[in-house]
Amino acid sequence: MATERYIELSLAAQTAYAELFDQARAFEMTNALSGLVGSFQKLTRKKQGYWYFAYRDLDQQVRMVYVGPDDDRVRALVQRFEQVRDKKPLVPASQAAIALGCALTVPKHFRMIKRLSEYGFYRAGGVLIGTHAFLAMGNLLGVRWRDGAATLDVDFAHAGRNVSVALPADMRIDVHAALESLEMGLLPISQFNGKAGAQYRNPEDQELRLDFLTSATRSGKPVQMANLNLALQPLKFMEYSLQNTTQSCVISRNGACVVNVPAPERYAVHKLIVYGERPAAERTKSLKDILQAASLISYFLDHGESAVFNAAWQDAISRGKGWQSRAMEGKTALLKLAPELAVSELWQS
């Protein structure tokens, strides 16, 4: 192995995670779709296939529940949906995966991530981003990260009105009500116009901080999403991480839930791009950006998947001078920290 930026999980741990992931998907799909009369359909968008469940709501409007990307697991899940009615508890399987070495999420953060799942946030196109997504990616890839895994924030994103990167979904949910129901003292930070903003904080607990992001807009003002009862804060380059998302399983001693996360290779490139965007006051976060990118890129290099990362890198630097200059700035910082990653196959044009 070229680096020691992660630990390979044992085969037993990887198997336990895979089984937990399948159980969580089946459990959540059964709960979400129980009692609904409809059908599964596959939608192709920008050469990427997605499965969703179409049904007619009480108002006779056709709604679509996002199921997942068109991969082997989702196809198998669709095939056996009618037979999956036994709601198996996820706690024993979660604790077994943790005991074998899978990374877990702290209870208070897991409660927030899970409650949004229960209210349908991920089925409505929501994506878990930030360090919690990084942890979930590690379990998905069969590794446990050594660096860059500590966080006080829980970060989420949604494509908002950016249809080109939106997951196929047509749902109305209430994110604000979901967070209120937790009774964890989470308060929305108001904008100057009095409307609820895209951040939630608990003034008495610095570990309870949520941010909801979306891709950049011309105005730069929070995007109000009536169908989510939520505001989203626009962020430059965010759309890059919201393309071709995948799914992973967030694990806690109290259970597990399925979330949408960025594709690992795009997450790594995005961290390089945003590195230079951080103000001087956020140097700690800038370092974490580089540590997370280094960990993921090391994984791709060690596992013979340099081409996967290179394709994502080429996509980013082909988007214009602004993208290219920021990506190169991040690359320079990365190679100072991890010179072993100066391998041509990762960065070749």
N, C-alpha and C positions, 0 to 999 in steps of 0.2 A: 504494500500500500504506500502511495507516495506521501501521504500526510497522516497526521493523527488528529484530524479535525472532527472525527466522529468515530463511534464504535459500531461495528457490525453487530446487529442483533442475532441471536442464535436462531437456528431453524425453528426451534420450538416457539420462540417469541414471535417470529414472523408468521408462523402457522396460527398461533393464538390470535394475533391481530387480524389476520385474514378471516378467521371464523367469526370474530367479534364484529368486524366490518359487515359481513354478510348478514349476521343476526340483526344488527342495528338497522340496516337497510330494510330488511323484511319487516321488522317490528314497526318502523316509522311509516313504511308504505301502507301496511295493514291499517294502522291507526288513521292515517291521513285519508285513505280512500274507502274505508269501511262504510258501507251503506250507500255509496254513490254508484249510480248506473252510468257507465260510460265505456270508453275503449282506449287502449294504448295506441299512440301514433308516434311516428318518427319524423322529425323535421330536420332538414338539412339547411344549414346556414353557413355561408362562406366555407364550404367543403367540410364542415364539422357537423356530425350527426348528433341529435339530441332526442331522447325519449320523453314524452309527456303523456299525461292522462287527461283526456277530454271528457267533460261531462256537462250536463245542463243544470244550472243553478235554480234556486227557487223562483228567481225572477225570469226564468226561461232563457237567460243569457248563457251562451257556451263559455265555459271556463276551462283553463288549462293548468294542470298541476305539474310542475317540473319534476321529473323522476331522476334524470342523470344523463351523462354523455353516452354515446353509443359505443359501449365497450362490452367485453364478454360477460362481466358481472351483471351489468344492468340488463342485458338481453336474457340472461339466465333468470334474473329476478322477475322480469316480465312474464316469462314462460311459466314460472311456478307460483305466480301471485295468487291464483285461485285456491291453491292448496295451502298457502301460508295463512292460517287463521289462529294458530296457537301462539299467544303472545308470551314468548319466552322472556324471562327476566334477564336483563343485561348486566346486572351487578356482578354475579359470579364470574362471568366471562371477562368483564373489565378488570376485575381484581387479579384474575389469573394472568392476563396480558401484562399488567403492571408488575406482578411478581417475577415475570420472566424477563423484564427489562424494558418494556415499552414506556415511552415518556407519558406522564400524566399532567393534567391541567389542575391548578389549585382550585379548591371547592368553590370559592366565591366567584371566580371567573367562569368556571364551568356552569354554574347556575344561570348566569346571564346568557352564555352561548346556547345552553339547552332550552331556556325559556323562549328565545327567539325561534328556535327550531319548532317548539310546540305551537307557536303562533303562526308558523308557515313562512318565516322570513326567507329561508333558503329556497323553499319551493317557489317563492315569488321572485327569485333571482338574486337574493342577497348572497354576498361572498364574505367569508372570514378572511381577513388579511393580517399583516403584521406578524409579530412573534408567535402568536398562538397558531397561525397558519403554518409558520416555519416548523414548529413542534409537530404539528399534524403531518406535515410532509415527511419528516424524519421517520415516523412510524410507517407511513405509506411506502417509503423507499427501503425500509428494513434496517434503519440505522438510528443511533441516538447521538445527537449533537453534543460536542464538548463546549462550544462557545456560542455566544449570542442568543441564549435561550431565556434570559431573565427579562421580565417586563412587568410594568404596573398598569399598562393600558390594554384594553380590548378593542381592536379596530375592525371595522366592517366597511364594506363597499357595496354599491349597487350601481348598475349602469345608468340609472335615472332615465333621462330622455334620449340617451345615446342608443338608438335602436340597433346600430351596427354591431354592438358588443353585448346587447342584452340577452340573457338567457330566455328561452321560450316560456313565458308564463303570462297568465291573465288572472290575477288574483287581487283581492282587496284584503289587506290585513291591517292591524293596528299595533305598530311597533311601540308607540308611546304607552299604550295600555299594557303591553307585555312587560315593559320595564317597571311600570307602576305596580304591577301585580307581584313583583318580587319583594316589595316592601324593604328595599335595601338603601333607601335614602337618595336614590339617583334623581337629580334635578337637571332639566335641560337648561343650558346656558342661553339666555335670551339675546336676540339681536337688538340693535338700536331701535328697530321699528316695533319691538315688543313681541315679535313672533319667536316661537321656539327655534333654537339653532340646531346645529348638527352635532353638538357635544353634550354628553351627560356626565355629571360629576356628583360625587358625594363629598360635601365640604369637610366632613369629619374623617374621611377614609381615603387616603391618597391612592389606594389600590383599587378603587372603584371609579374607573375613568373609561368612558366609551366615546369613540369617534365614528361618525358615519360619513364616508367619502364617496365622491363620484368623479367622473372625468371633467376636465376643465370646461368652463363656459366663457363666453365673451365678457359677461358682466362680472364674473368672479364672485357673485353673491350666492348664498345657499339656495339650493334647488328644492322647492317645496313639492313633495310627492304626496298628493291626496290619497292615492290608493295604498300608501304605506303609513299614512299619518305620521310623516317624518320629514325632516329637512336633511339634505345631503350637502356636505361642503365640497365644492369643486377643488380638484388638485391637478396640477399639470402632470402630464404623462400617466395619469391613473388608468386611462383606457388600455394601456399596454398590458397591464396585469389582469384586466378583465376579459381579455380575449382567450378563447380556448381553455376555459377553466376546467378543473377536474373535481373529484370528490375525495374526501378523506374522512376519517373517524376521529373525533375528539374524545379522549378517554379520561375518566375520573374514577376515583374509588366508589363513587355513587352512581356509576353507569357510563353510558356513551351516547353520542349522537352523531349523525352524518351531517357534514357541512360541505359547501362549495368552497374550494380554495384555488388560488392561481396555479397554473402549471408551474412546477418547480423551476424549470429553465427560464421561464419568463419572469418569475419572482426574482431570480438571481440577477438577471439583466436589469430589471427595474431598480433593484437596490443600488446598482452601479450608477444608474441615471440620476436617481434622487440624492445621491451622496453629496454632490456639489450644491444642491438646492437648500440644504439645511443651513440655518443661520449659525453664527459662531456660538451662540448660547446653547446649541444642541450638538456639541461635539461628541458627547457620549453616544447619542443616537446615530451620528455619522459613523462612528467606529463600529457600532453594532450592524449597521447596513453592510459594511465591508466584511465583517466577520461572517455574517450570514451568507453573503454572496460567495465568499471563499469556501465555506463549508459545502455549499451546493455544487459549486464548480469542481471542487475536489472530488465529490462523489461521481460526477459525470466522467471526469478524467480517469478515475480509478476503475470504473466499471465499463470502460470501453464505449461510452456514450458521448464522446466529445462532439460528435456531429449534431446531437440533439441541442446542446448548448449553443454551438456555432450557428445553427439555423435561427435561433432566437436572437442571438447577437446581431446577425446580418439583417434581420428584420428591423431591429431598432436603429442601427446606424444608417439604414437606407431611407429613413423617414425625414431627413432634412438636416441642415447644418446645426440647428439647435439641439436636436437629438444626438447627433454625432459628437458634438463638442462635450456635452455632458457625459455621454457614455465613455468617451476617451479619458475624461477627468477621473471618473470612477475607476476605470481600468488602471490608470497610473497609480492611484491610491491602493488598489488591490495588490498590484505587483510589488509595491513596497512592503506590504504586510506579508504577502505570500509569493515570493519570487519563483517558487517551484511551479506556479501556474502559467509562467511565460512559455507556454507550449503552442507552437504554431497552429496545430490542428484545432485549438479552441478559438483562435482569433482570425484564422485565414479568411480571405475575401473570396 
